[in-house]
Amino acid sequence: MSWGTELWDQFDNLEKHTQWGIDILEKYIKFVKERTEIELSYAKQLRNLAKKYQPKKNSKEEEEYRYTACKAFLSTLNEMNDYAGQHEVISENMTSNITVELARYVQELKQERKSYFHDGRKAQQHIEICWKQLESSKRRFERDCKEADRAQQYFEKMDADINVTKADVEKARQQAQARHQMAEDSKADYSSILQKFNHEQHEYYHTHIPNIFQKIQEMEERRIVRIGESMKTYAEVDRQVIPIIGKCLDEIVKAAESIDQKNDSQLVIEAYKSGFEPPGDVEFEDYTQPMKRTVSDNSLSNSRGEGKPELKFGGKSKGKLWPFIKKNKGATPEDFSNLPPEQRRKKLQQKVDELNKEIQKEMDQRDAITKMKDVYLKNPQMGDPASLDHKLTEVSQNIEKLRLEAQKFEAWLAEVEGRLPARSEQARRQSGMFDAQNPATVNNCAQDRESSPDGSYTEDQSQEGEVKVLATDFDDEFDEEEPLPAIGTCKALYTFEGQNEGTISVVEGETLYVIEEDKGDGWTRIRRNEDEEGYVPTSYVEVYLDKNAKGAKTYI
């Protein structure tokens, strides 16, 4: 099967067919190019979609991603980015392996096709010239033969005529012979050209055209093979990313399976737990009895300061009716005392962690400046060591400020976590500063605030002086307790505002007596005089213990 033998006379049709083949190849290139554009557009849209639903930094939305369902969604968004990346890979590989290569091949194909058909046309033109030469020699031979016949007939006529002179007859004979010779020459020339044409024609149809058409056939078959290979590459490019896309989908499934509804429920508890117990039953108060009514810790009067049981952090609040109290829409206190105990603890812990990070950052900066100063001291040509003193002082001041701030929040945190010693029964009895029956003495305590349904709670301003319960025998019992003996002295390093129950305010530089050491909870119990004693943060004072002290009662 060869185009050279089977299609020897279809030069024009082969020219049209090969042009159609190139058009098909260019159409396929255009198809793949549009596919790559679609892949890029799809990848871009996927990335924009994933970016659109990413949580914003430092926003409430970012906090929501603590939940496993939200984490799974975030993982899905991240996998979608990788998924989009694979579509970009498809576009890139199709462009480099198909469109670019085929575009180069098309240009080469066009040049090759042009060369072959140029040779074909040249061969056609040659055979046409040979044919024209043959026709010309044939016509000349035919004409010379006719002229020779007419000259012969004229000679014979003249020779038969008795009236014609011998000279005329001889002239006619010579002319006939000349024409006959011309005919013979034309015949020989025609025969030679005919043989040449037949040879050229044989070469044209059996050698030149078959060779040219064979090359065109091979060129066309290479084009067909090339487009088939490109189609295989097209599929292979997609196939190569299938495992990675499968991994992306597997990760999405894995993230979905990691969702833990119980864990999310626990996170909701941690996020919104107030630390209070639900209100108890309201007791019946019999107004028909002439006896004094006993104030119940579950009665409505409790919210007005008509008596309050002993409070403990994380335990029952005195405001048992907090679900019915309106929210106090004031500014958020620095110590977050408007929040329920559990939420307040979380906020304070968060604040302490932030301050510790800032302290560490400043300390790192101080170390870096110190090292740089040492370098300047050893190599004065690199810089002036004195130029870093101001910066070093500034950083040290910042560290001190941050430490004081951290200590303040740690004190509040200790109070909320129940680590404040003044909360213990023994401390309350020894200090004489806490009366379980007198709410006026603990107005500054965080437990004297009423909680609202949304987690904040308001100050009970009407409590003081509204109802006062008479002292009982317990007061006498407390008064009979003797104060603890001093075991040493201490000097206040910083000013401390003791606003919570069991604490005492001190001024920087003040000297006081130590009556109880720090038991590991970060608080030291001190005394100023017989009526003033309480706890201060251990980090706020410098303690000088007198191990020989045996209870001396000397007061400042």
C-alpha positions in Angstrom: 0.0 0.0 0.0 1.7 3.1 -1.3 0.4 6.5 -2.2 3.0 6.6 -5.0 1.5 3.7 -6.8 -2.1 3.8 -5.8 -2.6 7.6 -5.9 -0.2 8.5 -8.7 -2.7 10.8 -10.3 -4.1 12.4 -7.1 -1.6 15.1 -6.5 -4.1 17.9 -5.9 -6.2 15.7 -3.5 -3.2 14.7 -1.5 -2.3 18.4 -1.2 -5.7 19.1 0.2 -5.6 16.1 2.5 -2.3 16.9 4.1 -3.4 20.5 4.6 -6.5 19.2 6.4 -4.3 17.0 8.6 -2.3 20.1 9.7 -5.6 21.9 10.4 -6.7 19.0 12.6 -3.4 19.1 14.5 -3.8 22.9 15.0 -7.3 22.3 16.2 -6.1 19.8 18.8 -3.5 22.2 20.0 -6.1 24.9 20.4 -8.3 22.4 22.3 -5.5 21.5 24.8 -4.6 25.2 25.2 -8.2 26.0 26.2 -8.1 23.1 28.6 -5.0 24.5 30.3 -6.7 27.8 30.6 -9.7 26.2 32.2 -7.5 24.3 34.6 -5.7 27.5 35.6 -9.0 29.3 36.0 -10.5 26.4 38.1 -7.4 26.3 40.3 -7.6 30.1 40.8 -11.2 29.9 41.8 -10.6 27.0 44.2 -7.8 29.0 45.8 -10.0 32.1 46.1 -12.8 29.9 47.6 -10.4 28.4 50.2 -9.0 31.8 51.0 -12.5 33.3 51.3 -13.5 30.9 54.1 -10.2 30.9 55.9 -10.5 32.3 59.4 -9.4 35.9 59.9 -6.4 36.3 62.2 -7.0 37.8 65.6 -10.8 37.5 65.2 -13.5 35.7 67.0 -13.8 33.5 64.0 -10.3 32.2 64.6 -11.3 31.1 68.2 -14.1 29.0 66.7 -11.6 26.7 65.1 -10.9 25.1 68.4 -13.8 22.8 67.7 -13.0 19.6 65.9 -15.7 20.2 63.2 -14.2 23.6 62.4 -10.7 22.1 62.4 -11.9 19.5 59.9 -13.3 22.3 57.8 -10.0 24.2 58.0 -8.2 21.0 57.0 -10.6 20.7 54.0 -9.7 24.3 53.0 -6.0 23.5 53.2 -6.5 20.4 51.1 -8.5 22.3 48.6 -5.4 24.5 48.1 -3.3 21.4 47.4 -6.1 20.1 45.1 -6.0 23.4 43.2 -2.2 23.1 43.0 -2.6 19.8 41.1 -4.8 21.4 38.5 -2.1 24.0 38.1 0.3 21.1 37.5 -2.0 19.7 34.9 -2.1 23.0 33.1 1.7 23.4 33.3 2.4 19.9 32.1 -0.1 20.0 29.2 1.4 23.3 28.1 5.0 22.1 28.1 4.4 18.5 26.9 1.6 19.0 24.4 0.9 22.6 23.2 4.5 23.8 23.0 5.8 20.6 21.4 3.0 20.3 18.9 3.2 23.9 17.9 6.9 23.4 17.1 6.1 20.2 15.3 3.4 21.9 13.2 5.9 24.5 12.0 8.3 21.7 11.0 5.5 19.8 9.4 4.5 22.8 7.3 8.0 23.3 6.1 8.4 19.6 5.2 5.1 19.5 3.4 5.9 22.6 1.4 9.2 21.1 0.3 7.6 17.8 -0.9 4.9 19.5 -2.8 7.4 21.9 -4.3 9.3 18.9 -5.7 6.1 17.5 -7.0 5.2 20.6 -8.8 8.7 20.9 -10.2 8.4 17.3 -11.6 5.0 18.1 -13.0 6.3 21.2 -14.7 9.2 19.2 -16.2 7.0 16.5 -17.7 4.6 19.2 -19.0 7.6 20.9 -20.8 8.6 17.5 -22.2 5.1 17.0 -23.5 5.0 20.3 -25.1 8.3 19.6 -26.9 6.9 16.3 -28.1 3.8 18.0 -29.4 5.8 20.6 -31.1 8.1 18.1 -32.9 5.1 16.0 -33.8 3.3 19.0 -35.4 6.5 20.0 -37.2 7.0 16.4 -38.5 3.4 16.4 -39.7 3.7 19.7 -41.4 7.0 18.7 -43.1 5.4 15.4 -44.4 2.5 17.3 -45.9 4.9 19.8 -47.5 6.9 16.9 -48.9 3.7 15.2 -50.4 2.7 18.5 -52.0 6.2 19.0 -53.4 6.2 15.4 -54.8 2.8 15.8 -56.4 3.9 19.1 -57.9 7.1 17.5 -59.3 5.1 14.6 -60.8 2.7 17.0 -62.4 5.5 19.1 -63.9 7.2 16.0 -65.1 4.1 14.8 -66.9 3.4 18.1 -68.6 5.2 18.2 -72.1 4.9 21.9 -72.2 7.1 22.4 -69.2 10.7 23.0 -69.8 13.3 20.6 -68.5 14.6 23.3 -66.1 11.3 23.7 -64.4 11.0 20.0 -64.0 14.4 19.8 -62.5 13.6 22.6 -60.1 10.4 20.9 -59.0 12.3 17.7 -58.5 14.9 19.4 -56.3 12.3 21.1 -54.3 10.5 17.8 -53.7 13.7 16.2 -52.7 14.4 19.1 -50.2 10.9 18.8 -48.7 11.3 15.0 -48.4 14.6 15.5 -46.6 13.0 18.0 -44.2 10.3 15.5 -43.5 12.9 12.8 -42.8 14.8 15.2 -40.4 11.5 16.1 -38.6 10.7 12.4 -38.3 14.1 11.7 -36.8 13.7 14.7 -34.4 10.2 13.6 -33.4 11.3 10.1 -32.8 14.1 11.3 -30.6 11.9 13.6 -28.6 9.3 10.9 -28.3 11.8 8.5 -26.8 13.0 11.1 -24.4 9.5 12.0 -23.4 8.6 8.4 -22.8 11.7 8.0 -20.6 10.8 11.1 -18.7 7.2 10.1 -18.3 8.3 6.7 -17.0 10.6 8.3 -14.5 7.9 10.7 -13.5 5.2 8.1 -12.9 7.3 5.3 -11.6 10.2 7.1 -9.8 9.8 10.8 -9.0 6.1 10.9 -8.1 6.1 7.6 -6.1 9.1 8.8 -4.1 7.5 12.2 -3.4 4.2 10.7 -2.6 5.9 8.1 -0.4 7.6 10.9 1.6 4.3 12.7 1.9 2.6 9.5 3.1 5.3 9.0 5.7 5.0 12.6 6.8 1.2 12.2 7.2 1.6 9.0 9.1 4.1 10.6 11.5 1.5 13.4 12.0 -1.1 10.8 12.9 1.2 9.0 15.3 2.2 12.3 16.9 -1.3 13.4 17.5 -2.0 9.9 19.0 1.0 10.2 21.3 -0.2 13.7 22.4 -3.6 12.2 23.3 -1.9 9.6 25.4 0.2 12.4 27.1 -3.0 14.3 27.6 -4.5 11.3 29.6 -1.2 10.6 31.3 -0.9 14.2 32.6 -4.3 13.7 34.3 -3.3 10.3 35.5 -0.1 11.5 37.2 -2.0 13.8 39.6 -4.7 11.3 40.5 -2.7 9.8 43.4 -2.0 13.2 44.9 -5.6 14.3 44.4 -6.6 11.0 46.0 -4.4 11.8 49.0 -6.1 15.2 49.3 -9.5 13.6 49.3 -8.2 11.0 51.8 -7.0 13.8 54.1 -10.5 15.4 53.8 -12.1 12.1 54.8 -9.5 11.7 57.6 -10.3 15.2 58.9 -14.0 14.4 58.7 -13.5 11.2 60.7 -11.5 13.1 63.3 -14.6 15.2 64.3 -15.4 14.4 67.9 -18.8 15.6 69.0 -18.1 14.9 72.6 -14.9 16.9 72.6 -16.8 19.8 70.9 -19.4 19.6 73.6 -16.7 19.8 76.3 -15.2 22.8 74.6 -18.6 24.5 74.8 -18.7 23.8 78.5 -15.2 25.2 78.9 -16.1 28.3 76.9 -19.3 29.2 78.7 -19.1 27.6 82.1 -19.7 30.2 84.8 -18.6 28.2 87.8 -21.8 28.9 89.6 -24.4 26.4 90.8 -28.0 26.7 89.7 -30.3 28.6 92.1 -31.8 26.5 94.9 -35.4 26.4 95.9 -36.8 29.6 97.4 -37.8 28.8 101.0 -41.2 29.7 102.4 -41.1 32.6 104.8 -44.0 32.5 107.3 -45.0 36.1 108.1 -47.8 34.9 110.4 -45.2 34.0 113.0 -44.2 36.9 115.4 -40.7 35.4 115.5 -37.7 36.9 113.7 -37.4 35.6 110.2 -34.3 33.6 109.4 -32.6 34.8 106.4 -32.2 32.0 103.9 -29.3 31.9 101.5 -31.8 30.9 98.9 -34.2 33.8 99.4 -34.7 36.9 97.3 -33.4 39.0 100.2 -30.0 37.4 99.6 -29.5 39.5 96.5 -30.0 42.6 98.7 -27.4 41.7 101.3 -29.8 40.3 103.9 -27.2 37.7 105.0 -24.8 35.6 103.1 -23.2 32.2 103.7 -19.5 31.6 103.5 -18.4 31.9 99.8 -15.8 29.9 98.0 -14.4 30.5 94.6 -15.9 28.2 92.1 -18.7 27.4 94.6 -22.1 28.9 95.2 -22.5 32.6 94.6 -24.5 34.6 97.0 -26.7 35.8 94.1 -28.8 32.7 93.7 -31.2 34.5 91.4 -28.6 35.5 88.9 -30.6 34.3 85.9 -33.1 37.0 86.6 -30.6 39.9 87.1 -30.1 42.3 84.2 -26.6 42.7 82.7 -24.5 45.7 83.9 -23.3 47.2 80.6 -20.3 49.0 82.1 -16.7 49.0 81.1 -14.8 45.7 81.5 -12.7 45.8 84.7 -9.0 45.2 84.4 -9.3 42.1 86.7 -12.3 40.8 84.6 -14.3 40.7 87.8 -17.4 41.2 85.7 -17.1 37.6 84.5 -18.1 34.4 86.3 -15.2 32.6 88.1 -14.4 30.0 85.5 -14.4 32.5 82.6 -12.5 35.0 84.7 -9.9 32.4 85.4 -9.4 31.7 81.7 -9.1 35.4 80.9 -6.6 36.0 83.7 -4.6 32.9 82.6 -4.6 34.1 79.1 -3.4 37.6 80.2 -0.6 36.1 82.3 0.6 34.0 79.4 0.6 37.0 77.1 2.6 39.0 79.6 5.1 36.2 80.1 5.6 36.1 76.4 6.2 39.8 76.3 8.6 39.5 79.2 10.6 36.8 77.4 10.7 38.9 74.3 12.1 41.8 76.1 14.6 39.6 77.9 15.8 38.2 74.6 16.2 41.8 73.4 18.1 42.7 76.5 20.4 39.8 76.0 21.0 40.7 72.4 21.8 44.3 73.4 24.1 43.1 76.1 26.0 40.8 73.7 26.3 43.7 71.2 27.6 45.9 74.0 30.2 43.3 74.9 31.3 43.2 71.2 31.6 47.0 71.1 33.7 46.8 74.3 36.1 44.3 72.8 36.1 46.0 69.4 35.6 49.7 69.8 35.9 50.3 66.1 32.6 48.5 65.6 30.6 51.0 67.7 30.3 53.0 70.9 29.2 50.8 73.9 27.7 53.9 75.6 25.2 54.3 72.8 23.5 51.1 73.9 23.0 52.2 77.6 19.9 54.1 77.0 18.3 51.3 75.0 19.4 48.8 77.7 17.9 50.9 80.4 14.7 51.3 78.5 14.4 47.5 77.9 15.1 46.8 81.6 12.4 49.3 82.6 10.0 47.6 80.3 10.8 44.2 81.8 10.2 45.5 85.3 6.9 47.1 84.3 5.8 43.8 82.6 6.8 41.8 85.7 4.8 44.0 87.9 1.8 43.7 85.6 2.2 39.9 85.5 2.4 39.7 89.3 -0.8 41.7 89.5 -2.6 39.4 87.2 -1.1 36.3 88.9 -2.4 37.6 92.2 -5.9 37.8 90.7 -5.5 34.4 89.1 -4.4 32.9 92.4 -7.5 34.4 94.0 -9.8 32.9 91.4 -8.1 29.5 91.5 -8.7 29.4 95.3 -5.0 29.6 96.1 -5.5 32.7 98.2 -4.9 31.6 101.9 -7.4 34.0 103.2 -10.1 31.7 101.8 -9.3 29.1 104.4 -11.4 28.9 107.5 -8.3 29.0 109.7 -7.1 32.2 108.1 -10.4 33.8 108.5 -10.5 32.9 112.2 -6.9 34.1 112.8 -7.0 37.4 110.9 -10.4 38.5 112.3 -10.9 40.2 109.0 -13.7 38.1 107.7 -17.2 37.8 109.3 -19.4 35.2 107.7 -22.5 36.9 109.0 -21.6 40.5 108.0 -21.7 41.1 104.2 -20.5 44.7 104.7 -16.9 43.5 105.4 -16.6 41.7 102.0 -18.0 44.2 99.6 -14.8 44.2 97.6 -14.8 40.4 97.1 -15.5 39.1 93.7 -18.2 36.8 95.2 -20.3 39.8 96.2 -21.2 40.4 92.6 -24.3 39.0 91.1 -24.0 36.9 87.9 -26.2 37.5 84.9 -27.3 35.0 82.4 -24.7 36.1 79.8 -21.8 35.4 82.1 -21.2 38.8 83.6 -22.3 40.0 87.0 -23.1 43.3 88.7 -22.1 45.0 91.9 -24.7 44.9 94.7 -24.5 48.5 95.7 -27.6 48.3 97.9 -26.0 45.7 100.1 -24.1 47.8 102.6 -26.2 49.1 105.5 -29.5 47.7 104.2 -29.6 44.7 106.5 -27.2 44.0 109.3 -27.3 40.8 111.2 -26.4 40.9 114.9 -23.2 39.3 115.9 -23.6 35.8 117.3 -21.6 33.7 119.6 -19.2 33.0 116.7 -18.0 36.6 116.9 -17.1 36.2 120.5 -15.3 33.0 119.6 -13.3 34.8 116.9 -12.5 37.7 119.3 -11.1 35.3 121.9 -8.5 34.0 119.3 -5.1 35.5 120.0 -3.1 36.9 117.0 -0.2 34.9 115.7 3.3 35.9 116.8 5.6 37.7 114.5 8.3 35.4 113.0 10.3 38.1 111.2 10.0 41.4 109.2 9.6 42.3 105.6 10.1 45.3 103.4 7.6 46.2 100.7 9.3 46.3 97.3 6.3 47.6 95.5 2.9 49.2 96.3 0.1 46.7 96.6 -3.6 47.6 96.7 -5.2 44.9 98.7 -8.8 45.2 97.6 -9.9 41.6 98.0 -10.9 40.0 101.3 -8.0 38.6 103.3 -5.4 41.0 101.6 -3.8 44.1 103.0 -2.5 47.2 101.2 1.2 48.1 101.5 3.2 51.0 100.3 6.6 50.7 98.6 9.4 50.9 101.2 7.1 50.1 104.2 8.4 47.7 106.9 5.9 45.2 108.4 5.9 42.1 110.5 5.7 38.6 109.0 3.3 36.3 110.9 3.1 33.5 108.4 5.5 32.3 105.6 4.6 31.6 102.0 3.3 28.0 102.0 3.9 27.6 98.3 0.8 29.5 97.1 2.6 32.8 96.4 1.2 34.7 99.4 2.8 35.8 102.7 0.8 36.9 105.7 1.9 40.1 107.4 0.8 42.5 110.2 1.0 46.3 110.4 -0.7 46.6 113.9 -3.1 44.8 116.1 -6.1 45.6 113.8 -4.4 45.4 110.4 -3.1 42.1 109.0 -3.6 40.2 105.8 -1.9 38.6 102.8 0.3 40.2 100.2 2.0 38.6 97.1 5.4 37.2 98.2 7.0 38.7 95.2 6.0 42.2 96.4 8.0 42.0 99.7 11.5 41.1 100.8 11.2 38.8 103.9 13.7 38.7 106.9 12.8 35.8 109.1 13.8 35.7 112.7 14.2 32.0 113.6 14.7 32.9 117.3 11.4 34.7 117.5 9.0 33.2 120.0 5.9 35.2 119.6 6.9 38.7 120.4 4.0 41.1 120.2 5.7 44.2 119.1 3.9 46.2 116.5 4.8 49.0 114.2 
